[in-house]
Amino acid sequence: MTCCWAWFVFKLLLCESFAELVKYLVLRPEGGSATKSFPSLSITL
């Protein structure tokens, strides 16, 4: 049962980070808006 929960949480985190990445890539061409929306992301990248 613990394994199932771990997999569920892992999938949830993966989907969340993937969604953030997609949002970042979508907003990026607009010029600067991505940096305002994701300041932490621009610092890491």
C-alpha positions as CSV (number, residue, x, y, z in Angstrom):
1,M,0.0,0.0,0.0
2,T,2.9,2.4,0.8
3,C,4.3,1.8,-2.7
4,C,1.0,2.8,-4.3
5,W,1.0,6.0,-2.3
6,A,4.6,6.8,-3.2
7,W,3.9,6.2,-6.9
8,F,0.8,8.5,-6.6
9,V,2.8,11.3,-5.0
10,F,5.6,10.8,-7.5
11,K,3.2,11.1,-10.4
12,L,1.5,14.1,-8.9
13,L,4.8,15.9,-8.5
14,L,5.9,14.9,-12.0
15,C,2.7,16.3,-13.5
16,E,3.0,19.5,-11.5
17,S,6.5,20.2,-12.6
18,F,5.6,19.2,-16.2
19,A,2.7,21.7,-16.2
20,E,5.0,24.4,-14.9
21,L,7.5,23.7,-17.7
22,V,4.7,23.8,-20.3
23,K,3.4,27.1,-18.9
24,Y,6.9,28.5,-19.0
25,L,7.5,27.4,-22.6
26,V,4.1,28.8,-23.7
27,L,4.7,32.2,-22.0
28,R,8.3,32.4,-23.1
29,P,7.8,33.8,-26.7
30,E,5.7,36.7,-25.3
31,G,8.9,38.3,-24.1
32,G,9.6,38.7,-20.4
33,S,6.2,37.6,-19.2
34,A,7.7,34.2,-18.3
35,T,10.3,35.8,-16.1
36,K,7.6,37.7,-14.2
37,S,5.4,34.7,-13.8
38,F,8.3,32.3,-12.8
39,P,11.1,34.3,-11.2
40,S,12.5,31.2,-9.4
41,L,12.4,29.3,-12.7
42,S,14.4,31.9,-14.5
43,I,17.0,31.9,-11.7
44,T,17.4,28.1,-11.9
45,L,17.6,28.2,-15.7
